[in-house]
Amino acid sequence: MKVHRLLLIFILFCLALICVIAFANFQTPNNKRSTLCHSTKLLTQIEVKNYDASGVKLRDGTFIRKVSLDNNRKLKVIIFPRAISPQTWLKIPQSSIQYIGKGGDDSWEEWLRPDYFYLLQVPPKATGLAFGRLCYRNGDVEVEAIKKLKKIYKGKININDKINLSIEEPILTINPYSVIVNTGSNRRDALGSETEVYFTTQDLKLD
């Protein structure tokens, strides 16, 4: 009788766990957000008359970050601008972007819904990067330099002592211009093909 009760508890626990995982992985995306993204022109195609001196039109919700590369150079990162000037900003070639794998910190949220990470090789003379919005997740990309990379075991690596990733293939060589980009927990927000990313070599007048 006791064995049957323990078996029943175990089965119920497994069913509950399966339901939680299914809910986390298959909940529908924000349809309004994805529709807005696909009905909007590219950042370099949106016509505005008053770009700032850096060729950027900001909006409420635009973030500006600074990333320190391994060569002690500061890279300014603009996340979710309203528009950018095609005379100042160029699209990062897809050949400079590699999907690394999925993971994150070791929290249970990341275990249920891991984030997707990309390796981006920043052009050597770039002074800034600009990223478009994520269409399938309510959030924005996260960017940081790769200061430390450690192989845990086959198919598993750790970056900067805080990001644990399950990788699908060997990653490209890490150089002083490498950054890692987190595009959130929906694979459809692929960097480059879906989530826009641009660079500039001009001196940016941004704080």
GIDA-V606285 format. One record per residue. N is the residue number from 0. RES is the residue in one letter. SS is DSSP state (H for helix, E for strand, - for the rest). PHI is phi in radians with two decimals (NA if undefined). PSI is psi in degrees with one decimal (999 if undefined). Layout:
N,RES,SS,PHI,PSI / N,RES,SS,PHI,PSI
This chain:
0,M,-,NA,-43.4 / 1,K,H,-1.14,-37.9 / 2,V,H,-1.12,-42.3 / 3,H,H,-1.10,-38.9 / 4,R,H,-1.15,-43.0 / 5,L,H,-1.13,-38.6 / 6,L,H,-1.11,-41.6 / 7,L,H,-1.11,-42.5 / 8,I,H,-1.09,-41.9 / 9,F,H,-1.11,-42.7 / 10,I,H,-1.12,-43.2 / 11,L,H,-1.11,-39.2 / 12,F,H,-1.09,-44.5 / 13,C,H,-1.10,-42.0 / 14,L,H,-1.10,-42.1 / 15,A,H,-1.10,-42.0 / 16,L,H,-1.12,-41.7 / 17,I,H,-1.09,-40.6 / 18,C,H,-1.12,-41.6 / 19,V,H,-1.10,-45.0 / 20,I,H,-1.12,-43.0 / 21,A,H,-1.11,-41.4 / 22,F,H,-1.13,-40.7 / 23,A,H,-1.20,-37.0 / 24,N,H,-1.57,-22.5 / 25,F,H,-2.08,11.2 / 26,Q,-,-1.16,143.0 / 27,T,-,-1.20,144.5 / 28,P,-,-1.26,167.0 / 29,N,-,-1.24,102.3 / 30,N,H,-1.11,-36.9 / 31,K,H,-1.10,-40.3 / 32,R,H,-1.16,-46.9 / 33,S,H,-1.17,-36.8 / 34,T,H,-1.13,-41.0 / 35,L,H,-1.08,-42.5 / 36,C,H,-1.06,-46.9 / 37,H,H,-1.35,-13.4 / 38,S,-,-1.69,-0.6 / 39,T,-,-1.78,143.2 / 40,K,-,-1.22,165.6 / 41,L,-,-1.07,156.9 / 42,L,-,-1.01,-33.0 / 43,T,-,-1.48,-3.8 / 44,Q,-,-1.84,-7.4 / 45,I,-,-1.41,119.1 / 46,E,-,-1.49,121.0 / 47,V,-,-2.33,154.4 / 48,K,-,-1.72,-13.3 / 49,N,-,-2.21,59.9 / 50,Y,-,-1.08,152.4 / 51,D,-,-1.40,-174.9 / 52,A,-,-1.11,-16.6 / 53,S,-,-1.70,6.9 / 54,G,-,1.29,31.1 / 55,V,E,-2.21,140.4 / 56,K,E,-1.97,111.9 / 57,L,-,-1.42,167.8 / 58,R,-,-2.50,169.8 / 59,D,-,-1.12,124.8 / 60,G,-,1.82,-5.5 / 61,T,-,-1.29,133.9 / 62,F,E,-1.93,143.6 / 63,I,E,-2.16,121.4 / 64,R,E,-2.12,160.7 / 65,K,E,-2.08,129.4 / 66,V,E,-2.03,127.2 / 67,S,E,-1.59,114.8 / 68,L,-,-1.39,169.4 / 69,D,-,-1.17,-18.1 / 70,N,-,-1.63,21.4 / 71,N,-,1.14,20.4 / 72,R,-,-1.70,139.1 / 73,K,E,-1.57,131.3 / 74,L,E,-2.02,124.0 / 75,K,E,-1.53,133.1 / 76,V,E,-2.11,122.5 / 77,I,E,-1.87,123.1 / 78,I,E,-2.01,122.4 / 79,F,-,1.13,54.0 / 80,P,-,-1.31,164.5 / 81,R,-,-1.27,-42.2 / 82,A,E,-2.82,159.0 / 83,I,E,-2.37,151.2 / 84,S,-,-1.38,129.7 / 85,P,-,-1.19,-14.7 / 86,Q,-,-1.37,-18.4 / 87,T,-,-1.92,-33.4 / 88,W,-,-2.00,139.0 / 89,L,E,-2.13,148.9 / 90,K,E,-1.29,135.5 / 91,I,-,-1.17,127.6 / 92,P,-,-1.14,145.0 / 93,Q,H,-1.08,-25.3 / 94,S,H,-1.17,-16.2 / 95,S,H,-1.62,4.8 / 96,I,E,-2.11,131.4 / 97,Q,E,-2.33,129.1 / 98,Y,E,-1.22,128.1 / 99,I,E,-1.61,-59.2 / 100,G,E,2.97,-168.0 / 101,K,E,-2.13,155.0 / 102,G,E,2.75,-138.6 / 103,G,E,2.57,-150.4 / 104,D,-,-1.33,178.3 / 105,D,-,-1.62,26.3 / 106,S,-,-1.29,161.1 / 107,W,H,-1.20,-27.5 / 108,E,H,-1.12,-42.1 / 109,E,H,-1.21,-29.4 / 110,W,H,-1.22,-39.5 / 111,L,H,-1.30,-42.0 / 112,R,-,-2.31,81.3 / 113,P,-,-1.16,150.9 / 114,D,E,-1.51,159.8 / 115,Y,E,-1.88,134.2 / 116,F,E,-2.13,144.5 / 117,Y,E,-2.24,146.2 / 118,L,E,-1.66,125.5 / 119,L,E,-2.07,122.8 / 120,Q,E,-1.57,105.8 / 121,V,-,-1.26,132.9 / 122,P,-,-0.94,135.8 / 123,P,-,-0.94,-33.5 / 124,K,-,-1.69,7.1 / 125,A,-,-1.19,141.3 / 126,T,-,-1.90,-14.9 / 127,G,E,-2.80,158.9 / 128,L,E,-2.19,149.9 / 129,A,E,-2.31,132.6 / 130,F,E,-2.10,140.4 / 131,G,-,-1.41,-178.4 / 132,R,-,-1.38,158.9 / 133,L,-,-1.46,132.4 / 134,C,-,-1.59,-23.2 / 135,Y,-,-2.01,7.5 / 136,R,-,-2.51,138.8 / 137,N,-,-1.41,85.4 / 138,G,-,3.10,-169.0 / 139,D,-,-2.34,162.6 / 140,V,-,-1.15,157.1 / 141,E,E,-2.15,135.5 / 142,V,E,-2.25,135.1 / 143,E,E,-2.67,154.2 / 144,A,E,-1.25,153.4 / 145,I,-,-1.63,104.3 / 146,K,-,-1.61,-29.0 / 147,K,-,-2.64,133.6 / 148,L,E,-2.30,127.3 / 149,K,E,-2.29,132.1 / 150,K,E,-1.47,121.5 / 151,I,E,-1.45,-52.9 / 152,Y,E,-2.83,179.9 / 153,K,-,-1.01,124.0 / 154,G,-,1.47,7.0 / 155,K,E,-2.46,128.1 / 156,I,E,-2.32,161.6 / 157,N,E,-2.16,133.7 / 158,I,E,-2.06,128.7 / 159,N,-,0.99,28.7 / 160,D,-,1.07,19.6 / 161,K,-,-2.57,-15.3 / 162,I,E,-1.98,113.9 / 163,N,E,-1.76,124.5 / 164,L,E,-2.18,139.8 / 165,S,E,-1.63,116.9 / 166,I,E,-1.79,151.3 / 167,E,-,-1.72,-22.8 / 168,E,-,-2.72,161.2 / 169,P,-,-1.00,138.0 / 170,I,-,-1.47,161.3 / 171,L,-,-1.15,166.7 / 172,T,-,-1.11,131.6 / 173,I,-,-1.42,127.9 / 174,N,-,-2.17,176.3 / 175,P,-,-1.07,-12.6 / 176,Y,-,-1.84,13.9 / 177,S,E,-1.51,135.4 / 178,V,E,-2.27,156.7 / 179,I,E,-1.90,137.0 / 180,V,E,-2.12,125.6 / 181,N,E,-1.71,116.8 / 182,T,-,-1.78,16.4 / 183,G,-,1.54,-168.0 / 184,S,-,-1.68,10.7 / 185,N,-,-2.04,118.1 / 186,R,-,-1.06,-24.4 / 187,R,-,-1.19,-16.9 / 188,D,-,-1.44,48.7 / 189,A,-,-1.09,135.0 / 190,L,E,-1.21,131.3 / 191,G,-,1.65,-56.8 / 192,S,-,-1.41,-33.4 / 193,E,-,-2.03,-50.1 / 194,T,E,-1.60,117.0 / 195,E,-,-1.21,145.3 / 196,V,E,-2.57,131.4 / 197,Y,E,-2.29,164.9 / 198,F,E,-2.41,161.2 / 199,T,E,-2.43,153.4 / 200,T,-,-1.91,2.9 / 201,Q,-,-1.46,158.8 / 202,D,-,-1.25,119.7 / 203,L,-,-1.58,133.1 / 204,K,-,-1.73,62.4 / 205,L,-,-2.25,144.6 / 206,D,-,-1.78,999
